[in-house]
Amino acid sequence: MYGPKLSRKSFLQLAGGTALSALSGQHAWATPATMRTKLIPVSGEALPVVGLGTSRVFDIGGRESERAPRREVLKLLLQAGGTVIDSSPMYGEAEEVVGDLLRDISFTPKPFVATKVWTEGRQDGIEQMAKSARLLRTPKIDLIQIHNLVDWRTHLKTLRRMKEEGTIRYIGITHYTDWGQAELAAIIGSNQFDFVQTEYAIDTRKAEERLLPLARDKGTAVIINRPFQRGSLFRAVRGQKLPPWAADFQCKSWGQYFLKFVLSHPSVTCTIPGTSKPKHMRDNVQAGLGRFPNEKERQKMVAYLESL
């Protein structure tokens, strides 16, 4: 998820072109036009690999000048075959904005709406999740995640009951930084969750040590947040050219380089970079097309970045 406002225009230019073409089939690569998917282990459902995070970037008011670019971002995601839209009560007005904008959009495929419970106590959790459903304008939320482990034992019982009743489809748990991964691993190691959400990026790879292998062993789908490390990765490559061999796995921008690294890990199901800018969404969804780097190429990607 982004965070500080950063321009990616220069990076896209260095990679061999300004903003990628609108999603009209005019791609520079001979790759499938449909976004790649990975399977959710617990159900076998196919989930598109690039989604959208809404932290900060969708916490806005009701002005059309602010909502219009976000509406376009959602349209571009859905037109590209992406479905995952991740939010939280922690994100201010984001849930309400997402619900309002999705109401305005005629979409195929159906969005996969994910949010979180972020409070203490059983009843407060129930009320917060009911409010999220109202704000998101959906009678059934696809995924509710226990946000940053808050009162997770209490909420897990509630979520299991909700899943049995059919008011939600999947149960997850999250932590947004790598220092919380040891506790997160301990929890999913001894409890069954459908999803886990955590931090992972080409320069932040602690999740590879335990959490990602454990998730694969447990059959837990993995959503990755902060794949750009709040923009710090773009600062690290400012003024640097994309290596020519990135073309071997259909990569033509630094944004795609960072996303394809994350998505090529066998345990990762989906990543949710946040943006409010249509040109960034056009670029992000392209990372879900074509081949992902293999293990040898992944190591080469890390070494190249570290050499800059």
N, C-alpha and C positions, 0 to 999 in steps of 0.2 A: 504494500500500500504506500502511496506516495508520501504524504506529509508536506514538507516544504515545497513551495511552488518552484518547479524547475523546468527549463525549456529543453525539450528533446529535439527541437528542430535541427540544431547543429549536429547532433549525433546521427540523425536520419540522413542528413546531407553527406556526412562523412562516410556513411555506410553505402552510399551509391544512389541516393535519391532523396527527395524531400518526402512529404507525407505520402504514404502508400495510397494506391488508387482506392476509391470507394469500392465497397464490396459488390462489384458487378461482374466478377469473373475475369477481370483484367489483371491477372497476376503475372509476375515476371518469371515464375517457375512453373514447370510442367508437373504440378502436384494436384492431388485431389482437391476439389473445391469445398469439400465438407470437412469440418473440424474433426480431428481425431477424438476418439473416446477411449476411456478405460472403464473396466467393470467395477461396480461396487461389490465387494466380495460377498457380503451377507445375502444379496439378492440376485446378483448377476445383471442388474440394470446397467446399461451403458451411460456413462456420464461424460459430457464434453470436457476437454481438459483445461480450457481457459474460461474462467468466469470473471466476476466483478466483485471487488470489495467496496464497501460504501463508507468506511470509517473516514471521518473528516470531509471527504469530497461530496457527500450527499447530505451533510448537516447544514441545510440552507433553509431560507424562508420560502414564502410563497410567490415571490416575484418571478414573472415569466422570463425575464432576462437571465435569471439564474437557473431556472428549471429547463429551459429550452436545450442547452447543450447536454444536460444530463439525460433528457429524453432521447436525444440523438445517440448518446452513448449506449443506452439500453437497446435501442433499435439496431445499432450496428452489431452488438453482441448477439442478439437473437437472429439477425439476418445471416450471421456467420455460422450459425448452428450452436452457439454457446447458450447455456441455460442457467448456470449457477450464479445466483445473486445473493451475497452474504451480508447480513446486517446484524444489529444488536440494539437493545435499549440503551446501551452505553454510548451509542453514536448520535445522541441528540435527536434531531428531527429526521434522521436518515430513513427509519422504517416508514414513517408517514409519507415522505417524499417518494420512496420506491413504490408504495402502494398507490399513490395518486398517479404517478407516471405510467405504471403498468396498466392502470385502468384506461389510460388514454391511447394505448398502443394495441393494435391488432397484431398478434404475434403467433408464429409457428417456428419452432416447437414451443411447448409450454415451459415457462420458466421453472427452474428448480429453486424454490425460495428457502433460504436458510437464515435463521436468526438464532438468538441465544437467550438464556435466562441468566440474569445478573443481579441477584438479590439474595438475602438470607431468609430462611423460614419457608415452610411448606405452603402456607396460604398466600404469602406475598409472591412466591414463585408462580403459583397457579394464576393469580391475578395479573402478574406481569406478562405471562405467556398469552393469556386471553386478550390483553391489550395489544400485544404484538400482532395477533391474528386480525384484530380489528383494523389496526393501522396499515397492515400489509394487504388488507382486503381479501383474505383467503380463509375459507372455512377449514382447510387442512394445510398445515405447514409441512413442507417436505422434510426439513431437518431442523431440530432444535438442539443446540449445543449448550452445555454448562460452561459459562464464560469464565475463563481464568480460574477454574477449579472452585469457585465460590460455592460453599455449602453443597458440595457435589453429592454427598451421600443422600441428603434429603431430596434433592431434585432428581436424582437417578430413579428413586422409587416412583415419583410422580410421572416422570417421562415414560417409564416402562408401562405404567397403567394407561397413559395417553396413547401409546403405540398400540396396546392391546385393544383399546376402544376405537382406534382408527382415526383419531384427531391429529396425529402426526405420523409420518412415515418412517423416519430414522432418528436415532439418538446419537449425540456426539458430545465431545468434551474438548476444551481448548486451553491453550496458554500461548500468549503472543510473543514470548521471548525464550531464547535458548536456555536461560538459567532455570526456567521452570520445567525443563524436559525430564529431569530425573524423577520428579514427583509425578509428572504426567505418565511416564513409562510405568511407574509402579502401580498407578491406578488402572491403566488399561491392561496391565499384565495380570491383574487379579479380578477384573470385572469386564464384562462383555459390552463393548460399545460398537456401534455401526461405523462411526466416523471419529477421527481425531484431527484437530486443527493445530498447526504449530508453525514456527518460523523456520525457514530454510532458504538459503541463497548460495550462490557460487562462492561467496566469501564468508559465509556463516553456515558451517557444515556440521555442527555438533550433533544434529539430528541423525546423521549417518551412523554415529557410534552405537546407539542403542534403540532409539525410538522408532526409526524407520524400519530396521530389521524386525523389531518386535511387532509392529503393526502388520507387517506382511505375514508373520507367523500366526498372528491372532485372527487374520482375516478382517482387519479394520481398514476402511478406506481412509485416505490421508488428503486433507486440504491444506495447502501451503499458503500462508500469508506473508506479507512483506518480502516478495521475491526480489525487489529492487532496493531493499534496505533503506526505505524512506528517501530514495534518490541518491544515496551515497555512492552507489555503484556507477551512476552516470557521472558523478563528479570525478570518480577514479579514472574514467576513460576519456575525460574531456580532452579534445585535441588529438586523440588517438584513432587510427584507422582500424576498422574491423579486419581481422586476419583473412586473407583470401580463401583459406581452406574452410572457412565457415560456410561457403557456398556448397560444400559437399553434403551438408545436411539442411539445405534450403533455408539458410539464415542470411538476412540482408540488413539487419540493424542491430545495434547493441541491445535494445530492448528484447528482441527475439533471441539473441545470444543468451541473455540471462534467464529468460523464461524456458527456453529449450533445455538448458542445463538442468533446471529444476524438474521439468516434466519427464526428462529421460531417466530419472531414478525409478527403478522398478516398483518401489513402494508408493510412489506419489500418484494420486488419482487426479487431482485438479489443483490449479493455483488461481488465486483471486487478486490480481493486481488492481489497485483502486485508481480510478481516474475520473475526472469530470470533463475531459477534453476528447472530442470525437477523433481527432487525429491520432491520439495515443491509443484509443480503443482499436482503430483500424490496424495499427501496428501490432498491438498485443495479440489480436485474434490470429494474425498470420503465424504466430509461434505454434499454433495448434495444427498447422498444415504441414504436410511433407514428413520427411524422416526425422527422427530424433537422433542425437549423437549416441554412438556406442560407448562402452566403458573406456576404451583407449582414447577416443575423441574427447570424452569428458575430462580425462586427466590432462589432455593437451589444452583444453579450454582454461582449466585452473592455472596451469603453468604459464600460459600466455598472459592472463590477467595479472598474475603475480610478478611478471617480468616488466610490466609497464611502470 
